[in-house]
Amino acid sequence: MDQERRQIGHRLKVARVDCDLKQAQLGVMMGVTQAVVSDWERGRIPVPVRQLIRLAKILNRDLNYFGGFEKNLCPLKATEDHKLT
């Protein structure tokens, strides 16, 4: 298993639990089995991009959340030293 799949799986689980959903419930909403949701959360199988987009909508998360990005995606903050021109 690679690190990206594990990270996405962990964030998927956190978002699912935050929404008070069981794996089986989310599976029904996604049109997959509970076992598939479990495999996604464990990082055993990758989440297809189309499914990831759907998960983001269902779980009320920005798609970037699953990649581990913070809301502020810009690494540079405009300051006196680094003004954008």
C-alpha positions as CSV (number, residue, x, y, z in Angstrom):
1,M,0.0,0.0,0.0
2,D,1.3,3.4,-0.7
3,Q,1.2,6.4,1.5
4,E,-1.2,8.4,-0.6
5,R,-3.9,5.7,-0.5
6,R,-3.5,5.4,3.3
7,Q,-3.8,9.1,3.7
8,I,-6.9,9.3,1.5
9,G,-8.4,6.3,3.4
10,H,-7.7,7.9,6.8
11,R,-9.3,11.2,5.8
12,L,-12.2,9.3,4.3
13,K,-12.8,7.5,7.5
14,V,-12.6,10.7,9.6
15,A,-15.0,12.5,7.3
16,R,-17.4,9.5,7.3
17,V,-17.4,9.3,11.1
18,D,-17.8,13.1,11.4
19,C,-21.0,12.7,9.3
20,D,-22.2,9.9,11.7
21,L,-22.3,7.4,8.8
22,K,-21.5,3.7,9.0
23,Q,-19.5,2.1,6.2
24,A,-22.6,0.3,4.9
25,Q,-24.6,3.5,4.8
26,L,-21.9,5.3,2.8
27,G,-21.6,2.3,0.6
28,V,-25.3,2.5,-0.3
29,M,-25.0,6.2,-1.0
30,M,-22.0,5.5,-3.3
31,G,-23.4,2.4,-5.0
32,V,-20.7,0.1,-3.6
33,T,-20.5,-2.5,-0.8
34,Q,-19.4,-1.9,2.7
35,A,-16.3,-4.0,1.9
36,V,-15.3,-1.6,-0.8
37,V,-15.6,1.4,1.6
38,S,-13.6,-0.6,4.2
39,D,-10.9,-1.3,1.5
40,W,-10.8,2.4,0.6
41,E,-10.4,3.4,4.2
42,R,-7.6,0.9,4.8
43,G,-5.8,2.0,1.7
44,R,-6.1,-1.5,0.2
45,I,-7.5,-0.2,-3.1
46,P,-7.4,3.2,-4.6
47,V,-10.5,5.4,-4.7
48,P,-11.4,6.2,-8.3
49,V,-11.3,9.9,-9.0
50,R,-15.0,9.9,-10.0
51,Q,-15.8,8.3,-6.6
52,L,-13.6,10.7,-4.8
53,I,-15.5,13.6,-6.2
54,R,-18.8,12.0,-5.2
55,L,-17.4,11.3,-1.7
56,A,-16.4,15.0,-1.3
57,K,-20.0,16.0,-2.1
58,I,-21.6,13.5,0.1
59,L,-19.3,14.1,3.0
60,N,-19.3,17.9,2.5
61,R,-15.6,18.2,2.1
62,D,-13.5,20.1,-0.4
63,L,-11.8,17.6,-2.8
64,N,-8.4,18.9,-1.6
65,Y,-9.2,17.7,1.9
66,F,-8.6,14.1,0.8
67,G,-5.1,15.0,-0.5
68,G,-4.1,16.6,2.8
69,F,-4.2,20.2,1.6
70,E,-5.2,22.9,3.9
71,K,-7.8,25.5,2.9
72,N,-5.1,28.0,2.1
73,L,-3.5,26.4,-0.8
74,C,-1.1,29.2,-1.5
75,P,2.2,28.6,0.3
76,L,3.2,32.2,0.2
77,K,1.4,34.8,2.2
78,A,1.5,38.3,0.8
79,T,3.6,40.3,3.2
80,E,5.7,43.5,3.1
81,D,8.7,41.3,2.1
82,H,6.8,39.3,-0.6
83,K,4.3,41.5,-2.3
84,L,2.9,40.2,-5.5
85,T,3.3,42.5,-8.5
